[in-house]
Structures are given as C-alpha cells and as structure tokens.
Amino acid sequence: MIEIADKGEGIFVVKIVMQEVHTLDVPDLKENLQKAIIDKGIKKMVLDLSDVKMITSSGIGIFLNINQNLKSQLRLASANEEVKKVLDLTKVTSVIKLMNSVDEAIKSL
C-alpha cells in the first residue's frame, strides 16, 4: 500500500503503491500513513502519487489531514493529469503544494 524512503534531514518520501484510492481503501491508507509518521518521527513528507491513476474525495481528505498534522510540511508529487485535475478542482493545490517530481518536492521542503 505504501513504501517509505528516508531522504535524510527529517524528509521522508512515501510512495502510494495503489492505482486507485477509493473510499474503501481510505481507512487502511490513513492508518498506515499515520503509523509511519509516529513510528518514524516524520516531520516533512513527500507523497509520491506516480502509481495513483484515480482518487476519490475521501482520499483527498487524508492528504489534508496529514498536511495539518505535519504543519504544512507535506508535498504531493508526480500526479498524473487525471489526479491533478481532481486536486485542482477540489482546491487541494491551494493548501498543499503539488510538484512535478519527487526531487522538486524534496527541494521545496
């Protein structure tokens, strides 16, 4: 469901390894992300969305919740056009920065 990489300086890249983030997947995904934040002491996170082809509004809710927990130290990266469109329409990109690549997102933190 997720893969975590420590990039040093308190920055972690979390890749969501799911093609579709549906409402039914949300509780497990949220629990895994929150557990990772607590267990690893994550303060800054880049969510790699390169594998995600579709996302529902509940999935977006997770991002907003995590961004709040991390005091706006969350970046979204590598979203495809469909996911970008959903993030733009729901105004998520006005709250959480969406970067074209993971490297770009890391540099922005």
Secondary structure, 3 states (H helix, E strand, C coil): CEEEEECCCCEEEEEECCCEECCCCHHHHHHHHHHHHHHHCCCEEEEECCCCCEECHHHHHHHHHHHHHCCCCEEEECCCHHHHHHHHHCCHHHCCEEECCHHHHHHHC
